[in-house]
Amino acid sequence: MTSPDEMQTVGVERQRKRGEMIAVCSAKGGIGRTILTVNLAVALFKKNISVAILDGDFQFGDVGLAMDLQSTFTIKEVIEGIATLDEHSLAGYLCHHDSGVKVLPATDRPEYADLVSKEAVNKISDLMLLHHDYVVVDTGVGLNDHTINFVERADQILIVTNLEMAALKNTKLMLETLEILGLREKARVVINRANMESVIQATDAANILDEKDPIYIPNDFHICSQSLNIGIPFVINQTKTDVAKGVYKMAEMITSRREIITFKTSKSQSLLSKWLPRKRTKGGGNE
C-alpha cells in the first residue's frame, strides 16, 4: 500500500513533468509581439525542445499568418468538442509547422471569440503542457480577461515594448498592474527594435520601466516585415542577421530557467477582481 509520503512524491513528480508556459504580452499593438512569439518558438524548438504555440488573441490572432499556416482547425473547433477533449484528441487539432512547432490558431472570425471561455482555455492549455516542454502564448493587446488568466498561469511573462513614448507609457502601466497582482517577479521586459533611431535610448527605456535586466532585440524592420509578409520566421532563413541572433539569445535566457513554477489557482477572488477595486471613480474614491 502506498504511504502518504510516497503519494506526495508522486504528485510532485507529476507536477515537474508539466511543461512551461510563456505568455508574450504587450500594452500596445504594432510593436512586434506576434513576430517575436513565432520566432522565439522556432528558436526554442531548434534546441531540441518540444514547443507549441497557442494563439491567445482570439479575435484577431495573426500567428497563422506569420507562419503561413493553412490550418483546418482553430480553437473554435476545439471548443466545440471540449466535453470529450483529452490529450490524444487535442493532438489532432494542432497544426504542424514545417519548423516542427505545433500551433493552435485563433478563430478565423472575431465573433467566434465569444465562444472561448476561461475554463475551456485552461483545459486546452493544461493538455498542451502535458506534451510540450514549452507552450508559448501570443496574447492580445493589453490586459483583458483572457490575458489576465494567461499571465496568472504562466511560468514566465515577456512584456514586449519598443522605444516609442506611447509604448513605454503603456508598458509602465502594465508593469505596475502586474506588481499590484503579485506577478511582477515573473515578468521580463523585451525591448524590441532596441537600436532604432529615437530620442529615447534603450538604456533610458530600461530606466523608465525600472527594469534592471531587459532583453534587447535589434532593429531590422525590413527582415521582420518580410518575414511576416511571406510567413517564414526569420530564425529559419535569416539566421545570420542580428535580429535572429537576438531571438536565439532570448531563447537561451529562457531555457536557462528550466525550473518550473507550478501555477496556483486563486482560492477566492480572481486576479482581475483584485485589480478592479483599485480603479478610482471620477470623484476620487474607490469603486
N, C-alpha and C positions, 0 to 999 in steps of 0.2 A: 504494500500500500504506500502511495506517495505521501511523504511528510509535507506539512505546510511550508517548511523552508525550501524543499525541492520544488514545490509548486510555484513558489515565488521566484525561484531561479529560472524556471521555465518561462514564466511570464516576462521576466527581464530580457531573456534571450530573444523572445518573440518581438519585443519592442525594438531591440537592437537590429533586427532584420528589416525593419521599416526603412524605406528609402528616405531621402531628404528632400523637402520641398523648398524651392527657391521662388519667392514672389518678386517679380520685377515690376516696379511701380513708377509712376511719375505724377507730378502735380500739375503738369501742363502737357498738352498734346503737341505733336510735331517735333519732338526733341530726340527721337531715335530709340524709343523704348522697345518697339517690336523688332527692329533690325538687330538690336543688341541681344534681345531674348533668343532669337533664332540662331545667331552666330555663336552665342555662348553655349547653347545646347549642342551644336555640332562640334564645337571645340572640346566640350566635356566628353562627348562620345568618342572622339579621336584618342582619348586617354584610356580606351578600352573600358569605358564605364557605360552601363545601360542608362539611356536617357529618354524621357518622354516630355512633350510639351502639351500643356493644357492651355488653350486659348481662353483666357478668363474675361476678355472683353466681349461679352455675349451678344451685344447689339452690333458692334462694328469691328469685330476682330479681323486682323489682317495677317495672321500667321500663315494661313493657306496661301495668300497672295505672295508673301515673302519667300515661300518655299516652292512656289509653282505647283501646288497640290491640286489634283483633280479628284477630290475625295467623294466617295459615295455616301459616307455617313458624316454627320456632325453631332454635336452634343444633343441636338433635338431628338434624333433617333434613339440615342442612349436613354434620354429621359422617358421616352415613350415605352421603353422596356425596362424601366428602373425596378419594377416589382420583382422581377426574376433575375436581375443582373447579378452576375458573380464574376470572379476574376477571369474565368475562361471565356464567358460571353463578351466581356468588355474587350478582350484582345481582338475580337473580330470586328469591332468598331474602329479601332485605331488605324490611322493611315500610316503606311511605311514610306518614309522619305528615302531617297537614294543614299543619303549620308549614313543611314542606319537609325536615325532618330525617329521615334514614333510620335504621332501627333493626333490629338483630339481637337478638331477645328471647332470654332464657334458656329452659331447658327448662321444660315445663309440669308435670313431675313430678320431685320431688327425686332419685328413684332413677336417672333418666336422666343425672344429672350425672356418674356414674361412666364414662359413655361418652366424656366430654370429656377428651382428652389434651392435654398441653402442646404437642406437635408440631402437633396439629390447630389449636389456638388460635393458634399462631404463624403458620401458613399463612393462616388466616382473617383475622387482624388485618393481616398484610402486604398481602393483596389489598384489604382495605378502605382501607388507607393509600394505595394506588395511585390511588384515585379520589376521595379526600376530603381537604380541607385539614386537617381535624381529625377524629380518632376519639376520642370521649370514652368511657372505660370506667368503668362503675359496678362497683367490685369488691365482693367480700364483706367481712364484718366481720373485722378482724384481719389477720394475715399468714399465710394458708395458702399452699400450693404455687402455686396459680394467681395469687394476689395478688402474691407474690414475683416471679413471672415477669412480670406486668404492670408492676410498678414498675421492674424491671430494664430493660425495653424502652421505657418511657415517656420522653417528652421533658420533660414536666412532671408533677409529682405534687402533688395537692392533698389535704392531710390535714384532714378536717373534724372539728371538735370544738365544744363549747359551754362554758358556764360552770359546769357541774356538776363537782364534785370527782372523781367516778369517771371521767368522760370525760377530764378533764385528766390524771389519773394515768396512764391507759392510753395517752393520746396522747403523753405524755412518753416512755413506754417504747417506743412505736412509733418516735418520732423518734430515740431512742438506738440502736435497732436499725438504722434506715436509715443512721445515722452509721457503725456497725460495717460495714455492707455497702458503704460508699462511695457512698451515694445521697442523702445529706442535702442536698447543694447543689441537687439537682433539686426538692426538696420545699418547699412553701409551706403554711403553716397558714391555714386558713379558720375563723374563729371565728363560728359560726352563732348566731343569736339573741343578738347581742353586747350588746344593751341590755336584756336580760331582767332581772327582779328577782332579784338574787342577792347573797350576801355577798361573792362574788368579782366584781370589776370586770373589764372586758375588758382593760384595761391590765395588771392583775395577772396575768391568764391569759397574756398575751404574755410577761411576765417569768418566770412559772413554766415556760413552754415554751422559754424562751431564744430567742424568735422576735422579731427586730427589726422586721419589717415584715409583720405578718399582714394578711389580708384580712378585713374586718369586714362581716358580713351582719346587717342589723337584724332585730329580733324582730317577727314578725307571725304568731302561731300560728294565728289564725283564717283568714287568707288561705292559708297553707300547707296547713292541714288541709283546707280547702275544695277547694283545687287538687288535692290527692291524691285526695280522695273522688270528685270529678267527672271527673278525668282530663284537666283542661285546665291546662297550665303557666301560672302566674300572669303570666309576662312577655308573654303573649298578651292576656289580658283584664283585667289589673290593672296596666297599665304605669306608672301614676302613683303607685303605692304605694312606700313607702321600701324594702321588701324587693326589689321588682322593680328599682328603681334601683340597689340594692346589687349585684344579679346582673349588670346591664348594666355597672357599673363593673368588676366582676371580669372580664367578657369583654373589656373594653377593656385591662385589665392583661395579660391572656393574649395577646391579639393583638399587643401591643407587642413581644413576644418572638418574632418570626416566624422567627428563625434556627433552623434545625433542628439538633438534636444527634443525629447518627446513632448508634443504639444499637450497643453492642459485644457480640458473643456471647462467652460465657465460654469460655476455652480449655481449662480442665481441670475445675475444680470449679464447681458451680452456686453462686449466691449463698446459697441455703438451706443448702448443705453447709458454706459458710464460717461461717455463723451458728451452726449446731447445735453444733459443737465447743466453743463458748464457754459453752454451758449447763453448769451445775455440778451435781454429784451431791450427795446429802444429806450425804455425808462431807466435802464441801468441795473435792473435786478435780474436774478437768475430765473430762467423759465422753469 
